[in-house]
Amino acid sequence: MTDQPISAEDITPEQFAELVRSAGDEDILNVARATGTEAVLDRIFEGMKERFLPDRAAATTANVQFVITDDGTEYPYLVKIANGSCETGKGTVDDARTTITTDLVSFTRLVSGQAQGPQLFMSGKLKVAGDLMFSAQIMNFFETPK
């Protein structure tokens, strides 16, 4: 992985997963920060919306709050699942079914399929408030980049 900025808008989920797969934690941090942490997270959540699998979440209605931390800054994002659709965006919600808080590296590994939520939770790298059982299912609603 290079320390040079990468255009977050132009990278595909598959390219992103490959970058994460071949990178160490410091490499991920350096590239994300050089590119812009918020721009990287915006693209990740846009990718989640694109990779949503409606048949797996057909009976699900939930607001999921993600809080990604990096270098002392919190980046809140919301995933709304309802009626077989998914919306993502920046911000917070008061009625989240679950809130997932994790650091930037753990989150990038989670969404790229390089780490599993339960293992991150058990190692203390991922915190859950709210419906713990539901939080374990969330990533199954999205196709993992290959």
N, C-alpha and C positions, 0 to 999 in steps of 0.2 A: 504494500500500500504506500502511496506517495503522500508527502506532506503538502503537495500542491493543491490549491483549491480545485474542486470539481463542481461543475454546474449541477446543483441539486435538481433543477427542473428537467434536465436532460437524461438523467440516469434511470434505467429501468429497475424494477424490483429484482430481476435476475442479476443484473450487473451489481447492484448493491449487495445482494446476498453473497456473490462471489468475492467482492472486496472484503466483506466482514469475515468470510470463511478463511481468507488467506492472511488476515491481519491480527496483530497483537493488540492488546488493550490500548497501549499508548498510541499506536498507529491510528486506531479508530478515533481516539480523542483528538489527535493532532489534525487529522483530515476534517473531522466534523467542525472543529473550531476554526480552521482556516477557511472552510466553506461557509460557515455560519451555522451555529447550532440550531437556531430557529428555522433556517431554511432547510436544513437536513430533516428536522422533525416534521416540518410542513409537508415535505415530500413523502416521508414515511407514512404519515396519516392519510395523505392523498392515495398512496399505494394501497393502504388497507381498504379504503373505500373501493378501489378498482378490483381488489382481489376478494371481495366479500362473496360468500357462497350462500345465497338466499335460501336454498333448500335446507341447509343445516341450521338455519335460524328462523325458520318459518313461523314457529309458535312463540318466538321470543320477542318481548318488548322490554327494553332496558336502556337506561343511560349509564354508560361506563365512563368514569373519570380516570384519566391517566395523568400522573404527575411525574414528569421526567426531570431529574436533577442533574446539573452539571456545574461544577466549580462554584457551588453555593447559590446558584440560581435555579428556581423552579419554573418549569415550563408545563402549564396545565393544558391538556387537550381533552376533548369530549368525543365519544363515539356513541351515536344514537342508533339503536337497532329497533325497528318497528315495521310491522306489516311486510316482512321480507325485504326490507331495504336498510341501507346503512348510510348515515351521514357522519362526517368527521369535521372537526374544526378546533380552533384554539378556544380556550375559555374554561369556565367552571360551571357546574350545575349543582343545585341544592338537593336534588332528588336522585342522586346516583345510586344504582343498585349495588355497585361496588366501586371502590377507588383503589387503583393500583399505583403504587409509588415505587420507582426504581431509578437507578442511575443510568446515564446515557449509554454506557458500554453494555450493560446487562440488557437494556431495552433493544439496542440494535441487534444483539445476539438472539434475543427472544423472537423478534419479528422476522429475522432472516432464517429461523429454524436451527440456529446454532446452539440454542439453550432452550430448556423447557421450564415453563412457569413453576411447576411444583418443586423442581430442584433449586431454582433461584429463591423461592420462598423458604425452603428448608435451610438454605445457606445464609439467609438473612439479607440477600441482595434485592429482594422484592417484598414489599409490604402490602397487605391487603386490609382494607376496612370495608365492612359490609358483608355481602354474601360470598363467603369463601368458596363454597361449592360451585357457584356460578362463575366465579373468577377463574377457576381451573378449566372451564370449558370455552372461554372467550376466544382463544386463538384458534380453536377448531372451526370457527365461523369464517375463517380467512384461509385462502389458498397460500401455502408456504412457497416462496420463490425457490426455484430449483437451481 
